[in-house]
Amino acid sequence: MPMVRKTVLDNGLTVVTEEIDTVRSISIGVWVRCGSRYESAADNGMAHFIEHMLFKGTERRSAFDIAAAIDSVGGVMNAFTGKELTSLYIKVPDYHLPLAMDLLADILRQSRFAAEEIEKEKAVVRQEIHMLEDSPDEYVHEIFEKAFWGGHALGRSILGTKERVAGFTRDGLNAFFDRMYRGRNMVLSAAGHLDHAAFLKQVETAFGALPEGRRQAFPDAPTTEARQVVQEKDLEQVHLVVGTVAPAARSPERYAGFLLNAVFGGSMSSRLFQEVREKRGLAYAIQSYLVPYQDTGILGVYAGADADRVEEVATLIQAEMSRLRRTPLTADELQAAKELIKGNFLLSMESTDHRMTRLAKNELCLGRQTTAEDVLAAVDAVTCEDVVRLAGELFRSETLSVAVMGPVRPKQVFDFRMT
């Protein structure tokens, strides 16, 4: 039976493991309280840029050596930067754990941040920003979040801006890195075929000399109000995002939020998908989504439709929001949503990289671990009344924001007044 254990090293690094004897893989991740939410306006994009630079060479390995080392053992290595977290992770067969540990430690403790590599990476990130701007179904979310969160750091792009990135210096990057990548600001999680005591000895060898530093103070919470932004652009479709505040990752209401999202537009059998795409053929892409942060969140809807159909799509979204506020779900509808959430959760638990991620997020967001049984019981405990009450709290005229991009009139209004 899988066993979860936690140890805090003398330098403040938190190590959480889950021993799973029935697999032959190990997934290891280093998680840092570092993302665009922790940046100042002047530093915007720096967390993401540093994540790139960690793969560009160390004192012992070139960028090619890093890639070749993981490829040579059939492993997987990757990283990502979010609004609140940055992660670097490796998945390898269990007998290659020493290489994985050495590689992670080398990248995190000995990266060179060479001046010539910084300049090359500026060009790479500039192309990444261009690629995002050329993908309207993704870029409309950037426009929405900037409007939704106002001037708060959550509204800034994870990538930064081309102007900010062009101005990054080696000294500035090193200072940001030295502030964030420290023991008390990091969690190392691992899941798979391992023994906690033996694993811990390898962690202490690899990361024991990491400076302690301090845990970064959590940024101030944002406030929101209804905002609307319409961006005229020569595209084939209009891209629409409508969103409101949602339960935070640590909120007891998060499970009702998962179920509300599943019923609303989070699956192929959801109300929005069936009404907008299957019954009326108004859009190919229509879905709702839930993005939880530590102290807030977004419940949003994305749709892509022809210009002469987008207002009808918007009207249907508004109608489904109003219906969820007023009309209880049927018992069958709620049960189907619960089975969807529970099934997806249990299937994901068969992956060591998902378990590793779950260990880290539980530690970082909740400060404790929850069992699979805890999650299933919490989902089952949600009632129809809970979902309707939450819909009433979330779908309100004063918090619903809208972003529209495509062949529309710049002053076109999309009215989402709730009834």
Secondary structure, DSSP 4 states (H G I P E B T S, - for coil): --EEEEEE-TTS-EEEEEE-TT-SEEEEEEEES-SGGGS-TTTTTHHHHHHHHTTS-BSS--HHHHHHHHHTTT-EEEEEE-SS-EEEEEEEEGGGHHHHHHHHHHHHHHB---HHHHHHHHHHHHHHHHHHHT-HHHHHHHHHHHHHTTTSGGGS-TT--HHHHHT--HHHHHHHHHHHSSGGGEEEEEEES--HHHHHHHHHHHHTTS----PPPPPPPP-----EEEEE---SSEEEEEEEE---TT-TTHHHHHHHHHHHTSSTTSHHIIIIIIIT---SEEEEEEEE-SS-EEEEEEEEE-TTTHHHHHHHHHHHHHHHHHSPPPHHHHHHHHHHHHHHHHHHTT-HHHHHHHHHHIIIIISS---HHHHHHHHHH--HHHHHHHHHHHS-TTT-EEEEEESS-TT--------
